[in-house]
Amino acid sequence: MNSARRSGLPGVDAENPIALTVTGRISRAVVPDLCAELERALSGPRGAALAPGASVDCDVGGVIRPDLVLVEAVARLGLVARRSGRTLRLRRVPPELRALLALVGLADVVALGEGPEERAAGPH
């Protein structure tokens, strides 16, 4: 698992200075850390600069074997974003994660930023 705020994520709005990158295999033990990282980012100067309702990008393209633990992480990150008046937008979403989000009814709760064809194209 690796997560970091970074700029220059393909397709990220220039006005959105916060992007969370989640990679590797996600375990339940790291979900609170991911949420805390997003909370810190949103309460910091960059988060304060975001307009109300702005999206926070979360790149999940590097996740290994998406499962229900990742779905839980996405749901909890979405709640963190909503509590701050923002929305969570997933980027580079693997087809397996799209299917799981649809299965549990979360596909309409988080914004899915890119389709599988854009994920296959990779960074520009």
C-alpha positions in Angstrom: 0.0 0.0 0.0 1.2 3.4 -0.9 -0.6 6.7 -0.7 0.5 10.2 -1.3 -0.8 13.5 -2.3 0.7 14.5 -5.6 0.3 17.0 -8.4 0.5 16.2 -12.1 -1.9 13.2 -11.9 -3.3 12.7 -15.5 -6.7 14.2 -15.8 -6.7 16.1 -12.5 -8.1 19.5 -12.5 -5.5 22.3 -12.1 -7.7 23.8 -9.5 -7.7 20.6 -7.4 -4.5 20.6 -5.4 -5.3 17.3 -3.6 -4.9 13.9 -5.1 -4.6 10.7 -3.1 -2.9 7.7 -4.7 -3.7 4.2 -3.4 -1.6 1.3 -4.7 -0.8 -2.3 -3.8 -3.0 -4.6 -1.8 -5.2 -2.8 0.7 -5.8 -4.3 4.2 -8.3 -3.2 6.8 -5.4 -2.0 9.0 -4.4 0.8 6.5 -7.9 2.1 6.0 -7.9 4.4 9.0 -4.5 5.8 7.9 -5.8 6.6 4.5 -8.8 8.4 6.0 -6.5 10.3 8.4 -4.3 11.3 5.5 -7.2 12.6 3.5 -8.5 14.5 6.6 -5.1 16.1 7.1 -5.0 17.2 3.4 -8.5 18.6 3.5 -7.9 20.5 6.7 -4.6 22.0 5.5 -4.1 25.1 3.4 -4.6 23.1 0.1 -7.9 21.8 1.3 -9.0 25.2 2.5 -8.3 26.5 -1.0 -10.8 24.1 -2.6 -14.2 25.4 -3.5 -17.2 23.9 -1.6 -18.3 20.8 -3.5 -15.0 20.4 -5.3 -13.7 16.9 -6.0 -10.8 15.3 -4.4 -9.1 12.8 -6.7 -8.2 9.3 -5.6 -6.1 7.3 -8.1 -6.8 3.6 -7.6 -5.2 2.3 -10.8 -2.3 0.7 -8.9 -4.4 -1.4 -6.6 -3.7 -5.1 -6.6 -6.7 -7.4 -6.6 -9.6 -5.1 -5.8 -11.9 -6.6 -3.1 -14.4 -5.6 -0.5 -11.8 -4.1 1.8 -11.0 -1.6 -1.0 -14.7 -0.9 -1.4 -14.8 -0.2 2.4 -11.8 2.1 2.0 -13.5 4.0 -0.9 -16.7 4.3 1.1 -14.9 5.7 4.2 -12.8 8.1 2.0 -16.0 9.2 0.4 -17.4 10.0 3.9 -14.3 11.9 4.9 -14.6 14.0 1.7 -18.4 14.6 2.2 -17.9 15.7 5.8 -15.6 18.4 4.5 -18.1 19.5 1.8 -16.2 17.8 -1.0 -16.8 14.8 -3.2 -14.5 11.8 -3.9 -13.6 11.2 -7.5 -11.9 7.9 -8.4 -9.4 7.8 -11.2 -8.0 4.9 -13.2 -10.7 2.6 -11.7 -10.1 -1.1 -12.5 -13.1 -3.0 -14.0 -13.2 -5.3 -11.0 -13.6 -2.3 -8.6 -16.3 -0.8 -10.8 -18.2 -4.1 -10.7 -17.8 -4.3 -6.9 -19.0 -0.7 -6.4 -22.0 -1.4 -8.6 -22.8 -4.7 -6.7 -22.8 -3.0 -3.3 -24.6 0.1 -4.5 -21.8 2.6 -4.2 -21.3 3.3 -7.9 -23.6 6.4 -7.6 -22.1 7.5 -4.3 -18.5 8.2 -5.6 -17.7 9.8 -8.9 -15.9 7.4 -11.3 -13.6 9.6 -13.3 -12.5 7.4 -16.1 -13.6 4.4 -18.0 -11.6 1.2 -18.6 -10.4 2.5 -22.0 -8.8 5.5 -20.5 -7.1 3.3 -17.8 -5.6 1.1 -20.6 -4.3 4.2 -22.4 -2.2 5.1 -19.3 -0.7 8.5 -18.5 -0.4 11.1 -21.3 
